[in-house]
Amino acid sequence: MVLQATDFPPGWKSKPHTADPKQAASQAALLRCVGARNSDPDKVAEAHSADFAYSTATVSSSAASYRSQKAVDADLAMVRSPKFSPCHEQTLAKQIATSLPPGAKVESVSFKVTPGADGGPVNVAATGTGLVKVSLSGQEVVVYAKVAFIVGPLVEAEVDATSVGEPVTRSLMRSLVASVATRAGKE
């Protein structure tokens, strides 16, 4: 159900997914901030796509299946909560700050989740866009982030994109999200 090499245009390279060792702590902080419960104990299986890269962009996806629709619905309510965007901004700022080279500084972070499919497949529950400004040696670098939250029967999936200097194009993101949403809807 996750992204595959055939979902991408020519030129994109893949490497095996690398788990972020700080992901669990970041997720716990986000859940505390939003006031949501952790649905991980309800997971039956989890999968990650390869990490795909082209120029300064990286795209990946993940999917998880759950014992009950109640867990999926609870996670969906969290993503649609008015607290989610500001809490995600806080978590993202901390996560990025710890991964920067010495001397680099996070200047600003903005992240907004919009409920709904944004013109995509109906099982896209929400989309998010973010912008992180980082300074290093007097230069500013802009990192763009895009995410799509996708649901299916007893399934959650996510497509994540980050890029430096310019965002992943809307048309590519829509195509990748549609691929995962189609697979998630069939599960």
Secondary structure, DSSP 8 states (H G I E B T S, - for coil): ----GGGS-TT-EEE-----TTHHHHHHHHHHHHT----GGGEEEEEE--EEEETTEEEEEEEEEES-HHHHHHHHHHHHSTTHHHHHHHHHHHHHHTTS-TT-EEEEEEEEEEES-TTS-TTEEEEEEEEEEEEETTEEEEEEEEEEEEEETTEEEEEEEEEESS---HHHHHHHHHHHHHHHHH-
